[in-house]
C-alpha cells in the first residue's frame, strides 16, 4: 500500500490547479481509492483497499470556514485555479471564504465533490483524464 512519503512526493509536483490531473493519476496508481481534503487545517485522509487509510497531518493554522456557501463565487475562483492562476494556499483560503469545508476525490468515478459545513454537495466536477 501507499505511504505518506509517496503521497507527499506526488503532491510536491503540484504547483497549480493545472497540475492536478497528473497528481490524481499518480496517486491512483499507488492504490488510493479516494481521499478527503479538509479546508480548515489542510489535513487529508487518503483511503485504499481493505479500509487502509493514511492521514497527512494539518499543513497550516486553522482557517475559519464561512457558514454560508458562496457557490457562484467559488465556481469562478475554482476555474481560475484550474487554469493555473492561483497557488494551493490561495485556493484553500478562497475555499474557506466561500464556505467549502472539504472535498472528496473519488478515483473510481474520477470526480471531485465539494461540500459545505452542513455536508451538502455544492459542486461535483469530473477530473480531466
Helices and strands as residue ranges (DSSP letters): H 4-11, G 17-19, H 20-30, E 34-38, E 44-47, G 49-51, E 53-56, H 71-82, H 88-97, E 102-106, E 111-115, E 121-126
